[in-house]
Amino acid sequence: MNAKLYDKLIFEHSAPGRKGFSLPRNTYSHHIGEIASLCRDRVDDLPEVDEPTVVRHYTNMSNNNFGVDTGFYPLGSCTMKYNPKINEELAAGVKGLHPAQPASTVQGALEIYRRLELALCEIGGMAEFTLNPFAGAHGELTGLLVIRAYHASRDDFGRKTVIVPDSAHGTNPASAAVAGFNIVEVKSLPDGTVDIDDLASKLDDSVAAMMMTNPNTVGMFEKNIPAIAEMVHKAGALLYYDGANLNPMLGIARPGDMGFDVMHINLHKTFSTPHGGGGPGAGPVGVRAGLEKFLPTPRVIKKDDGSLYVERFNDSSFGSISAWLGNFTVYIKALAYILSLGRDALSMAGQLATLNANYIMHSLDDLYKLPIPGPCKHEFVFDGLKDKSTGVTTLNVAKRLLDFGFHAPTIYFPLLFHESLMIEPTETESRETLDRFIEVMREIAREAAEAPDKVKEAPHDTPVRHPDDTEAALHPILTWKQLCDKPTAS
Ligand SMILES: *Cc1c(COP(=O)(O)O)cnc(C)c1O
């Protein structure tokens, strides 16, 4: 491949007067009269390029990209699984709809919306769901606003605190802060689960809610949920379930049955919407019986005659979290996924995700340090290589994996360990892919012992090798102009 061609920006391919199109002469300008004088005859600063250059430029750029469609992507806490392409085709079927269309003209779309809500109620063990939030973090905010509305409805205005485990995903404390709460951290035990004694010391009538992730961020099932639920409820607070990664729980256990009051699900992790790169996603929120009336509007309501309408406002709701009904194409993919798998296969997905994670964990725990012995759920965490004497870090291992064509696992998260390496294989990977990954991880451990510099200097084969992370964070070059203006672009 011509490296020069594919290293350049599209602007750098520009040559004055070069075009990739030819349009017939405009013979209608007299029809637009006055407006014609406002039209520009040239647009400055757009690249002037021929069609083959454009096609090659973007095709080569896309080849630089890494995705689930190009290789194994074991990024922990992200569920980067393969999503069936047929669901994309189904979702594309509604691209002609407008959210402001009268309900009578979109009965089918509203039916899809309502059926997905009901399916998620069944999966989560909740009384009611809203699909409106656009992402997991947005769902957390929605859930916390429901919780705030609940306490306010009881004139209980003193509850200003949300308890979050120290292992929580960063969005939990962030969402609680955005919803206007103070955050109190609860400690984890060495096995990664919530420290109940620490929790007891922090529960009082200033607490509005406790947020929990299950399986938690180290991939362990929180065994003490019944006791925690009882403690939290006794203190008058509600229990929130971060179900962003619901994969291993599908069809096996339901947050509603465990005593959770409010939960969110990431459709763009578990339910057939690819993610990364900014969306679109969806973070539906479920509530137990008694909290339905606080859910945000608009809501899709079924009338007695079976027809559906969109309720824009109601007095008990905390308000709106999105214009219209959210990211609709994501719902189609999720419903198609749920219906095509059905109850049995859905629980099979969770079991395979768990089996795959345990398989990798046990195949590597002689060479990589396993701080929390399994069994794990859909993911687990190594604390770097077992042999620390080589000086090879988790970052080095992650970079070396790129040379073998794998995406790196999540690194240095969770913060519970110094050299966290968090692996989530997901259920869609074959035995052969898992075996190849295990073989490469073992090979890297061998290299670390025999030729550590080879690992420390990785990656060797990627188009960009060692960007300066700090410089990139402090002085990001985000526009072409900035690049040109830079005195000594190296
Ligand atoms: C991904 C994730 C979130 C946030 O979801 P977004 O859609 O990225 O906002 C929250 N909690 C956990 C545990 C997650 O893995």
The ligand as a Gaussian input file, in Angstrom:
#p B3LYP/6-31G(d) Opt

LIG

0 1
 C      -20.917000       1.437000      29.486000
 C      -21.306000       1.572000      30.900000
 C      -22.029000       2.706000      31.345000
 C      -22.301000       3.926000      30.497000
 O      -22.999000       3.707000      29.308000
 P      -22.920000       4.801000      28.137000
 O      -23.905000       4.362000      27.131000
 O      -21.510000       4.784000      27.644000
 O      -23.265000       6.138000      28.721000
 C      -22.439000       2.730000      32.665000
 N      -22.139000       1.729000      33.515000
 C      -21.431000       0.638000      33.124000
 C      -21.151000      -0.443000      34.109000
 C      -20.988000       0.532000      31.809000
 O      -20.271000      -0.535000      31.428000

